Amino acid sequence: MLVSARSFAEYRAMFALTDRDLEQRVLDCPGGAASFVAEAGRRGVDAVAVDRQYAHQREELGLLVERETAFKRELLVEETADRIWSWYADVDDLVRQWTANAREFRADIAARPDRYVAGSLPELPFPDDSFDLVLSSHLLFSYGNRLDEEFHRAALLELARVARREVRLFPLTVYDTGLRYRGLERLRGELAGLGVPSRVERVAYEFRPGEREMLVLSCADHRGRRAPADVRAAVAEDRVRWRHREAPYGS
C-alpha cells in the first residue's frame, strides 16, 4: 500500500463538502500527508488533522510520499490499470499531484504544528463534541479484511463522540476486494440503536471502480461515553480554540 496525499479539492468531492459545511470546525481522521488542512487554513477554514504518524513522523511523512510515489511509479501503473481516470489524467499526473500535496502538508505542519495532533482510533485525544464535522477516508471499511468489526464499531462510536453534528466516511468498499464492507448494515443498525442514525449518499468522486458512496452519521442526539477526565480537562489549555462553541452554525 502506498501512502497517499490527497488535496482539498479531492476532499470536497469525496465528502460532498459545501461552503456551508466548511464554515464548521472540521477534523480529518486520519489525516496522513493530505494537504486538506493546509489548504483549508489558507481559506479560513478551522480544520485539524489527527494521525498516529504525527507522534514520530511529522514533516517526514510528506517526504515519504514524495519518495515512495516516484520510486514506485511502475507499480502504480500496474495497480491502477482499472482506475477511473477522471480526477487524474494518468499515473504521472497522480504522482505530480500527490507530490505537490505532500509538500504543502510538510510546509504547513512545520508552520502550524498545533493543527496536527498525534492520535489514532479508537481512542482520540479530544474532549467530547470537539468538532462540528469529522471526515474519515480510506481507513474504516477500506481495511475491512484487516480491521475486525469490533474495531469498526469502537472507531465509529469514537468519531461520533468527538463530532457535534456529523461524521462522514469514504469509501464504503474494501480495498482488497472492491466490494462493500459486509458488516456495514449491521453496524448502522447498532449505531442507530445508540442514537446515531446514518445514511448512505452518492458523491461526485470515483477513482477505484465502485468507490462512489459515503456514510454520514448524524451525531446531534448521541450521548456516548465521555472522554477520560484528563482529556476533558485539557480543553482549558487546548492548542487550538474551540470556536465552534462560540456561535451557532451558519451565523
Stockholm file with secondary structure:
# STOCKHOLM 1.0

chainA/1-251         MLVSARSFAEYRAMFALTDRDLEQRVLDCPGGAASFVAEAGRRGVDAVAVDRQYAHQREELGLLVERETAFKRELLVEETADRIWSWYADVDDLVRQWTANAREFRADIAARPDRYVAGSLPELPFPDDSFDLVLSSHLLFSYGNRLDEEFHRAALLELARVARREVRLFPLTVYDTGLRYRGLERLRGELAGLGVPSRVERVAYEFRPGEREMLVLSCADHRGRRAPADVRAAVAEDRVRWRHREAPYGS
#=GR chainA/1-251 SS CCCCCCCHHHHHHHTTCCTTGGGSEEEESSCTTCSHHHHHHHTTCEEEEEEGGGGTCSHHHHHHHHHHHHHTHHHHHHHTTTCCTTSSSSHHHHHHHHHHHHHHHHHHHHHCGGGEEECBTTBCSSCTTCEEEEEEESSTTTTTTTSCHHHHHHHHHHHHHHEEEEEEEECCBCTTTCSBCTTHHHHHHHHHHTTCCEEEEECSCCSSTTCCEEEEEECTTCCCCCCCHHHHHGGGGCSSCCGGGTSCTTC
#=GC SS_cons         CCCCCCCHHHHHHHTTCCTTGGGSEEEESSCTTCSHHHHHHHTTCEEEEEEGGGGTCSHHHHHHHHHHHHHTHHHHHHHTTTCCTTSSSSHHHHHHHHHHHHHHHHHHHHHCGGGEEECBTTBCSSCTTCEEEEEEESSTTTTTTTSCHHHHHHHHHHHHHHEEEEEEEECCBCTTTCSBCTTHHHHHHHHHHTTCCEEEEECSCCSSTTCCEEEEEECTTCCCCCCCHHHHHGGGGCSSCCGGGTSCTTC
//
